[in-house]
Amino acid sequence: MATPVDPTTSLPLPQDSIQRILHVTSAVHVYAIPPLTTTKGYSASSWTHPSAPTAQQIFTAGLRVMETAIPNPASPTGENVKTDILLEDPKTGELFAAAPYTTPATVEQANDSSRFFALRVIGEGGRKATLGLGFEERSEALDFGIALQEARKVLGMEGGAVGREIGAGAAGKVGKDAVMRVKAKEAEKKDWSLKEGETITVNIGEKGRRNGRAETEKKDSETLFSLKPPAPGGSGSSMPFLPPPPSASDVKAERSRSRSRGVTPEKEKTPAQEMGFDDGEFGEFQ
């Protein structure tokens, strides 16, 4: 088994160290970019357009985002974790520049393109510089951003994430503080069990109301059906009973009696006309 090596210093690491590659891009364009002169951020058009006076592409490099976990018994999690962004020669794999990812400001996205970034690197002797990165494919730039997001969660740079202590830098302190906050929250878990002498009272009020309502409905029902109907034709009757209508035989008999008595009305009304229907030439029953 090969001995793990620190990617930024090429020094050997403890045998129990674990290295994990978060992202790989085989070809990313590297630019020498002018110093930042505005608070609006970096504009990729000022160092990528051919007509720009400051445009200067250095070369095309391979890019790796590597996470390294080094055992540390003194750490709350038992290890120190760091993440490095590495620019390497695509043919030989020789390191060109490295950027320890200790703060989100190490990588800034250009304000005019989602495929370009400004990267703060550290060279030999601790010299610092800001380089421009340009991805040929938008999907590769997106994967690069997702890898950095995962690294921020592990390192404790984002709120709500449990960070692991880093070897040095402000990010290590942030990760340690996040661990302590989580432990404090776990210690504050509430105890919902009943204490000695405590009881639970359940008030079922619907039962009494239902019984009372049933009794009221029963009384109303008895009162309703105990009322006697009014006598026909009486003063208490709101709707007097009407006699049944005459039958057809009674009507014919009445007509015969009228003719025998010599009564010839100007125009006799039929039973339909007596009920208000028109039985004339254009009536309903022609």
C-alpha positions as CSV (number, residue, x, y, z in Angstrom):
1,M,0.0,0.0,0.0
2,A,1.4,3.4,-1.1
3,T,2.1,5.9,1.6
4,P,-0.3,8.9,1.3
5,V,1.4,12.2,0.4
6,D,0.2,15.8,1.1
7,P,-0.7,17.1,-2.3
8,T,0.4,20.6,-1.6
9,T,3.8,19.9,0.0
10,S,4.6,16.4,-1.4
11,L,5.4,15.3,2.2
12,P,4.4,11.9,3.4
13,L,1.3,11.6,5.7
14,P,0.4,9.1,8.4
15,Q,-0.4,5.7,7.2
16,D,-3.9,5.9,8.5
17,S,-4.7,9.0,6.5
18,I,-7.5,8.8,4.0
19,Q,-7.6,10.8,0.7
20,R,-10.8,11.3,-1.4
21,I,-11.1,13.0,-4.8
22,L,-14.2,15.1,-4.9
23,H,-13.9,16.4,-8.5
24,V,-11.7,15.9,-11.6
25,T,-11.5,18.0,-14.8
26,S,-9.1,16.9,-17.4
27,A,-8.7,20.3,-19.1
28,V,-9.4,23.8,-17.6
29,H,-8.0,27.0,-19.0
30,V,-5.8,29.1,-16.7
31,Y,-5.6,32.9,-17.0
32,A,-3.4,35.6,-15.5
33,I,-6.1,38.1,-14.4
34,P,-5.7,41.8,-13.4
35,P,-6.1,42.8,-9.8
36,L,-9.6,43.4,-8.5
37,T,-10.4,47.1,-8.6
38,T,-14.2,47.0,-7.8
39,T,-16.4,45.5,-5.2
40,K,-18.7,44.0,-7.9
41,G,-16.4,41.0,-8.3
42,Y,-14.5,39.5,-11.2
43,S,-15.6,40.0,-14.8
44,A,-14.4,37.1,-17.1
45,S,-14.8,39.2,-20.2
46,S,-11.9,41.4,-19.1
47,W,-9.4,38.6,-19.3
48,T,-10.9,36.1,-21.8
49,H,-11.8,38.3,-24.8
50,P,-9.1,38.3,-27.5
51,S,-9.2,42.1,-27.8
52,A,-8.9,42.7,-24.1
53,P,-5.5,44.2,-23.3
54,T,-5.1,42.2,-20.1
55,A,-6.1,38.9,-21.7
56,Q,-3.4,36.3,-21.1
57,Q,-4.0,32.6,-21.0
58,I,-1.2,30.8,-19.3
59,F,-1.9,27.2,-20.2
60,T,-4.4,24.4,-20.0
61,A,-4.2,22.3,-16.8
62,G,-5.8,19.4,-15.1
63,L,-7.9,20.2,-12.0
64,R,-8.5,18.1,-8.9
65,V,-10.4,18.8,-5.7
66,M,-9.0,16.5,-3.0
67,E,-10.1,15.9,0.6
68,T,-7.5,14.6,3.1
69,A,-8.4,13.2,6.5
70,I,-5.5,12.9,8.9
71,P,-5.9,11.0,12.3
72,N,-5.8,13.3,15.3
73,P,-6.8,11.8,18.7
74,A,-6.9,15.3,20.2
75,S,-9.6,16.4,17.7
76,P,-13.3,16.1,18.8
77,T,-13.9,13.9,15.7
78,G,-10.6,12.0,15.9
79,E,-9.2,13.5,12.7
80,N,-8.2,16.7,10.9
81,V,-9.7,17.3,7.5
82,K,-8.6,19.6,4.8
83,T,-9.5,20.2,1.1
84,D,-7.2,21.4,-1.6
85,I,-7.8,22.6,-5.2
86,L,-4.9,21.4,-7.4
87,L,-3.8,22.6,-10.8
88,E,-1.5,20.0,-12.5
89,D,0.2,19.4,-15.7
90,P,-2.3,17.3,-17.7
91,K,0.6,15.1,-19.2
92,T,3.0,14.6,-16.3
93,G,0.7,15.3,-13.3
94,E,3.3,17.7,-11.9
95,L,1.8,20.2,-9.5
96,F,1.5,23.7,-11.0
97,A,-0.4,25.5,-8.2
98,A,-2.5,24.6,-5.2
99,A,-5.2,26.4,-3.3
100,P,-6.0,25.3,0.2
101,Y,-9.8,25.6,0.6
102,T,-9.9,27.2,4.0
103,T,-12.6,29.8,3.3
104,P,-15.3,30.3,0.6
105,A,-13.5,33.3,-0.7
106,T,-10.8,31.0,-2.0
107,V,-13.0,30.5,-5.1
108,E,-15.2,33.2,-6.6
109,Q,-17.4,32.8,-9.6
110,A,-17.2,35.5,-12.3
111,N,-20.2,37.8,-12.3
112,D,-20.7,37.5,-16.1
113,S,-20.4,33.8,-16.7
114,S,-21.1,30.5,-14.8
115,R,-18.1,28.8,-16.5
116,F,-15.3,31.1,-15.1
117,F,-13.9,31.4,-11.6
118,A,-11.2,33.4,-9.8
119,L,-8.9,31.1,-7.7
120,R,-6.5,32.2,-5.0
121,V,-3.5,29.9,-5.1
122,I,-0.3,29.6,-3.0
123,G,2.9,28.8,-4.9
124,E,6.4,27.9,-3.8
125,G,7.7,29.9,-0.8
126,G,4.1,30.9,0.2
127,R,3.7,33.3,-2.7
128,K,0.0,34.1,-3.3
129,A,-1.7,34.9,-6.6
130,T,-5.1,35.0,-8.1
131,L,-5.7,33.0,-11.3
132,G,-8.6,32.7,-13.6
133,L,-10.2,29.4,-14.4
134,G,-12.3,28.7,-17.4
135,F,-14.3,25.4,-18.0
136,E,-15.1,24.4,-21.6
137,E,-18.4,22.7,-20.6
138,R,-21.0,24.3,-18.3
139,S,-21.7,20.8,-16.8
140,E,-18.1,20.6,-15.6
141,A,-18.3,24.0,-14.0
142,L,-21.5,22.9,-12.3
143,D,-19.9,19.7,-10.9
144,F,-17.0,21.8,-9.7
145,G,-19.4,24.0,-7.7
146,I,-21.2,21.0,-6.2
147,A,-17.9,19.5,-5.1
148,L,-17.0,22.8,-3.3
149,Q,-20.4,22.8,-1.7
150,E,-19.8,19.3,-0.3
151,A,-16.4,20.4,1.0
152,R,-17.9,23.4,2.8
153,K,-20.4,21.2,4.6
154,V,-17.6,18.9,5.8
155,L,-15.4,21.8,6.8
156,G,-18.2,23.5,8.7
157,M,-18.3,26.6,6.4
158,E,-22.1,26.5,6.0
159,G,-24.7,27.0,8.7
160,G,-26.3,23.8,10.1
161,A,-23.4,21.6,9.0
162,V,-21.3,19.6,11.4
163,G,-17.7,20.5,10.5
164,R,-14.6,18.5,11.3
165,E,-11.5,20.2,12.6
166,I,-9.0,21.4,10.0
167,G,-5.2,21.5,10.6
168,A,-4.9,25.3,10.5
169,G,-6.7,28.4,9.5
170,A,-10.0,30.0,10.4
171,A,-12.0,27.2,8.9
172,G,-10.7,24.8,11.6
173,K,-12.1,27.0,14.3
174,V,-15.4,27.2,12.5
175,G,-15.6,23.4,12.2
176,K,-14.8,23.0,15.9
177,D,-17.4,25.5,17.0
178,A,-20.0,23.8,14.9
179,V,-19.2,20.4,16.7
180,M,-19.6,22.1,20.1
181,R,-22.9,23.7,19.2
182,V,-24.3,20.3,18.1
183,K,-23.2,18.7,21.3
184,A,-24.8,21.5,23.3
185,K,-28.1,21.1,21.5
186,E,-28.1,17.3,22.1
187,A,-27.6,18.0,25.9
188,E,-30.6,20.2,25.9
189,K,-33.1,17.6,24.8
190,K,-36.3,18.0,26.8
191,D,-37.7,15.2,29.0
192,W,-41.4,14.8,28.4
193,S,-41.9,12.0,31.0
194,L,-44.4,12.6,33.9
195,K,-42.8,13.7,37.1
196,E,-43.8,12.3,40.5
197,G,-47.2,13.6,41.5
198,E,-48.1,14.8,38.0
199,T,-51.3,13.5,36.4
200,I,-53.2,13.8,33.1
201,T,-56.8,15.0,33.1
202,V,-59.0,14.3,30.1
203,N,-62.2,16.3,30.0
204,I,-64.9,14.7,27.8
205,G,-67.5,17.4,27.6
206,E,-69.4,16.1,24.5
207,K,-71.0,13.2,26.4
208,G,-73.1,15.4,28.6
209,R,-74.0,17.8,25.8
210,R,-75.1,14.9,23.6
211,N,-77.3,13.4,26.3
212,G,-78.9,16.8,27.0
213,R,-79.5,17.4,23.3
214,A,-81.1,13.9,23.0
215,E,-83.5,14.7,25.9
216,T,-84.5,18.0,24.3
217,E,-85.2,16.4,21.0
218,K,-87.2,13.7,22.7
219,K,-89.4,16.2,24.5
220,D,-89.9,18.2,21.3
221,S,-91.0,15.1,19.5
222,E,-93.5,14.2,22.2
223,T,-94.9,17.7,22.2
224,L,-95.2,17.7,18.4
225,F,-97.0,14.4,18.1
226,S,-99.3,15.0,21.1
227,L,-101.0,17.9,19.4
228,K,-104.5,17.0,18.3
229,P,-105.6,18.1,14.8
230,P,-108.2,20.9,14.7
231,A,-111.9,20.0,14.1
232,P,-113.0,20.4,10.4
233,G,-114.4,23.8,9.8
234,G,-113.6,25.0,13.3
235,S,-112.2,28.4,14.2
236,G,-108.8,26.8,14.8
237,S,-108.6,25.4,11.3
238,S,-106.2,27.4,9.1
239,M,-107.3,25.5,5.9
240,P,-111.0,24.5,5.6
241,F,-111.8,21.2,4.0
242,L,-113.3,21.6,0.5
243,P,-116.1,19.4,-0.9
244,P,-115.0,16.9,-3.6
245,P,-115.6,18.0,-7.2
246,P,-118.7,16.7,-9.0
247,S,-118.4,13.6,-11.1
248,A,-119.2,13.5,-14.8
249,S,-122.5,11.7,-14.2
250,D,-123.6,14.4,-11.7
251,V,-122.8,17.1,-14.3
252,K,-124.8,15.3,-17.0
253,A,-127.7,14.8,-14.6
254,E,-127.7,18.5,-13.7
255,R,-127.7,19.5,-17.4
256,S,-130.7,17.2,-18.1
257,R,-132.6,18.7,-15.1
258,S,-131.8,22.2,-16.4
259,R,-133.1,21.4,-19.9
260,S,-136.3,19.8,-18.5
261,R,-137.0,23.0,-16.6
262,G,-136.5,25.1,-19.7
263,V,-133.4,26.8,-18.5
264,T,-131.2,27.6,-21.6
265,P,-128.2,29.6,-20.5
266,E,-126.6,31.8,-23.1
267,K,-123.5,29.6,-23.1
268,E,-123.0,26.7,-20.8
269,K,-119.6,26.3,-19.2
270,T,-117.9,22.9,-19.3
271,P,-116.2,21.5,-16.2
272,A,-112.9,22.4,-17.8
273,Q,-113.9,26.0,-18.3
274,E,-115.2,26.1,-14.7
275,M,-111.7,25.2,-13.6
276,G,-110.2,28.0,-15.6
277,F,-109.1,26.1,-18.8
278,D,-109.9,27.3,-22.2
279,D,-111.9,24.7,-24.2
280,G,-112.7,27.0,-27.1
281,E,-111.4,27.0,-30.7
282,F,-107.8,27.5,-29.7
283,G,-108.1,25.8,-26.3
284,E,-106.1,23.1,-24.8
285,F,-108.7,20.3,-25.4
286,Q,-109.8,20.8,-29.0
